Amino acid sequence: MTTTLIDTAAHSAGHNDKLLLPHWAEIVKIIPEAEGVSTFHFRFTDPTVQNRYRFEPGQFNMLYVPGYGEAAISMSSDLETAGGLLVHTIRHIGNVTRATSRLKVGDVVGIRGPFGTSWPLEAIEGMDVVIACGGIGLPPLRGAIYRIIRNRARYGKITLLYGARMPKDLMFPAEYEAWQKADIDMQVTVDRGDDTWTGRVGVVPMWFYHFRVDPHKTAVLTCGPEIMMRFVIYEALARRIPSDQIYVSLERNMKCGQGACGHCQQGPYFICKDGPVFPFKALENIFNVEEY
């Protein structure tokens, strides 16, 4: 296992020396989530690979569409809640991801991985947890939410701050009631409401003003647009939450998943290998929350 900034178990569908080789996986279900976003459920065609595959919430795979190439996609659930299937929520905005929008149930893609670091769910046991995310930033945290729910007694208060541009852009709204019943304080907001919206209006960071935190026992997990994460970090630091208790998931142009191509380098780090999940303490000198 490679030592990274966050201690995480790196599991592979194949052997560690064969991470350059994709394993074929069949699409068994496609769920439209929002305009230009769909959730795909995959099953490896090789039963041995299917039974062996493991990952941690926050890690990602390299998804290969023949004829188009690869894209790095985070897992958006875990194996237990997905019935053993591999789940990816994909926004169709690039060459490869637009190609996935044309795929059907029964089609086959290549998958390499898993890669990267995961959310530090064991390290933050016993703490209150603020999960702050926006838009497509919720899917990489969805697996962490379900892991926390299954081990709910190990954590303190859980607050989920989630926002999207419009109500129609919210991810997984059918699951919010179940999350609330699992003792998660749901704070959902949109930038602009519509005729049907009766909830909060505003951006995610502003909701830090609506509740108190104990900085010494609070961890923050954040993922989403970089400008949103900058202000989430700013609000967390303003409340004296230590920088090593703030965790961010970064997104860069990842091409190989193994730190070989250099496309995803940020400062001294390769996002695909040293991340995508980082403690903010490691990024303080290269992730200035006071500048945009």
Residue pairs with C-beta under 8 A, 6 or more apart in sequence:
1 9
1 10
2 10
2 273
4 116
4 117
4 273
4 274
5 117
5 269
5 274
5 275
5 278
5 279
5 282
6 117
6 118
6 120
6 247
6 277
6 278
6 279
7 120
7 123
8 56
8 58
8 59
8 116
8 117
8 118
8 120
8 277
9 54
9 56
9 118
10 16
10 59
10 114
10 115
11 53
11 54
11 55
11 56
11 114
12 18
12 19
12 53
12 113
12 114
13 23
13 44
13 49
13 52
13 53
13 111
13 112
13 113
13 114
14 21
14 23
14 49
19 112
19 113
19 115
19 257
19 258
20 112
20 258
21 112
22 62
22 64
22 110
22 111
22 112
23 44
23 45
23 46
23 49
23 110
23 111
23 112
24 44
24 45
24 46
24 108
24 109
24 110
24 111
25 42
25 43
25 44
25 45
25 86
25 108
25 109
25 110
25 111
26 42
26 43
26 44
26 45
26 106
26 107
26 108
27 40
27 41
27 42
27 103
27 104
27 105
27 106
27 107
27 108
27 109
28 41
28 42
28 43
28 85
28 105
29 40
29 41
29 85
29 105
30 38
30 39
30 40
30 41
30 103
30 104
30 105
31 38
31 39
31 41
32 38
33 39
33 89
33 171
33 172
34 164
34 168
34 169
34 170
34 171
35 168
35 169
36 91
36 92
36 93
36 101
37 89
37 90
37 91
37 92
37 136
37 171
38 89
38 90
38 92
38 100
38 101
39 76
39 87
39 88
39 89
39 90
39 139
40 87
40 88
40 89
40 90
40 100
40 103
41 82
41 85
41 86
41 87
42 85
42 86
42 87
42 88
42 109
42 111
43 50
43 84
43 85
43 86
44 50
44 53
44 86
44 111
45 108
50 84
53 79
53 86
54 79
54 114
55 61
55 75
55 78
55 79
55 113
55 114
55 118
56 114
56 118
56 119
57 75
57 78
57 118
57 119
57 121
57 140
57 141
57 142
57 143
57 144
57 146
57 147
58 74
58 75
58 116
58 117
58 118
58 119
58 140
58 141
58 143
58 144
58 249
58 276
58 277
59 74
59 75
59 113
59 114
59 115
59 116
59 117
59 118
60 72
60 73
60 74
60 75
60 113
60 114
60 115
60 116
60 140
60 254
60 257
60 272
60 276
61 72
61 73
61 75
61 86
61 88
61 111
61 112
61 113
61 114
61 115
62 70
62 71
62 72
62 73
62 111
62 112
62 113
62 115
62 254
62 256
62 257
63 70
63 71
63 72
63 73
63 88
63 90
63 96
63 100
63 109
63 110
63 111
64 70
64 109
64 110
64 111
64 112
65 71
65 96
65 99
65 100
65 103
65 109
65 110
66 109
66 110
67 99
68 95
68 96
68 99
69 95
69 96
70 96
70 110
70 112
70 255
71 94
71 96
71 97
72 115
72 254
72 257
72 272
73 88
73 90
73 97
74 88
74 89
74 139
74 140
74 249
74 276
75 86
75 87
75 88
75 114
75 140
75 143
76 87
76 88
76 89
76 139
76 140
76 142
76 143
77 87
77 142
77 143
77 146
78 143
78 146
78 147
79 85
79 86
80 146
80 150
81 143
81 146
86 111
89 136
89 139
89 142
89 171
90 97
90 100
90 101
91 97
91 136
92 98
92 100
92 101
100 109
103 109
112 257
113 257
115 257
115 258
115 272
115 273
116 257
116 271
116 272
116 273
116 275
116 276
116 277
117 274
117 275
117 276
117 277
117 278
118 277
119 141
119 144
119 221
119 247
119 249
119 277
120 219
120 247
120 277
120 279
121 144
121 147
121 148
121 151
124 155
124 219
124 245
125 151
125 154
125 155
126 154
126 155
126 156
126 217
127 155
127 156
127 217
127 218
127 219
127 245
128 155
128 156
128 157
128 158
128 159
128 213
128 214
128 217
128 218
128 219
129 148
129 155
129 156
129 157
129 158
129 159
129 218
129 219
129 220
129 221
130 159
130 161
130 213
130 218
130 219
130 220
130 221
130 236
131 141
131 144
131 145
131 158
131 159
131 160
131 161
131 162
131 220
131 221
131 222
132 161
132 162
132 204
132 205
132 220
132 221
132 222
132 224
132 228
132 229
132 232
133 141
133 160
133 161
133 162
133 163
133 204
133 222
133 223
133 224
134 162
134 163
134 164
134 203
134 204
134 224
134 225
134 228
135 163
135 164
135 165
135 169
135 171
135 224
135 225
136 171
136 224
137 222
137 223
137 224
137 225
137 228
137 249
138 162
138 171
138 172
138 223
138 224
139 171
140 223
140 249
140 276
141 221
141 223
141 249
142 171
142 172
144 221
145 160
145 179
145 184
148 155
148 158
148 184
149 179
149 182
149 184
152 158
152 182
152 183
156 217
157 185
158 183
158 184
158 185
159 184
159 185
159 187
159 211
160 179
160 184
160 185
160 186
160 187
160 188
161 187
161 189
161 204
161 207
161 208
161 232
162 170
162 186
162 187
162 188
162 189
162 204
163 188
163 189
163 190
163 191
163 202
163 203
163 204
163 228
164 170
164 171
164 190
164 191
165 190
165 191
165 192
166 190
166 191
166 192
166 193
166 194
167 190
167 193
167 194
167 196
167 197
167 199
168 194
169 190
170 188
170 190
176 186
176 188
179 186
180 186
185 211
187 200
187 207
187 210
188 199
188 200
189 199
189 200
189 201
189 202
189 203
189 204
189 207
190 197
190 199
190 200
190 201
191 201
191 202
191 203
192 201
193 199
193 201
200 207
203 228
203 231
204 224
204 228
204 231
204 232
205 228
205 231
205 232
205 234
205 235
208 232
208 235
208 236
208 239
213 239
213 241
215 239
215 240
215 241
215 242
216 242
218 239
218 241
218 245
219 241
219 245
219 246
219 247
220 232
220 233
220 236
220 241
220 245
220 246
220 247
221 247
222 228
222 229
222 232
222 233
222 246
222 247
222 248
222 249
223 229
223 248
223 249
226 251
227 292
229 248
230 287
230 289
230 292
231 289
233 246
233 248
233 280
233 287
233 289
234 289
234 290
236 246
237 243
237 246
237 289
242 281
243 279
243 280
243 281
243 284
244 279
244 280
244 281
245 279
246 279
246 280
246 281
247 277
247 278
247 279
247 280
248 277
248 278
248 280
248 283
248 287
249 275
249 276
249 277
249 278
250 266
250 271
250 275
250 276
250 278
251 271
251 276
252 263
252 264
252 265
252 266
252 271
252 272
253 263
253 264
254 263
254 264
254 271
254 272
255 261
255 263
255 264
256 263
256 272
257 272
257 273
258 272
258 273
259 270
259 272
259 273
259 274
262 270
264 270
264 271
264 272
265 271
266 286
267 283
267 285
267 286
269 275
269 278
269 282
280 287
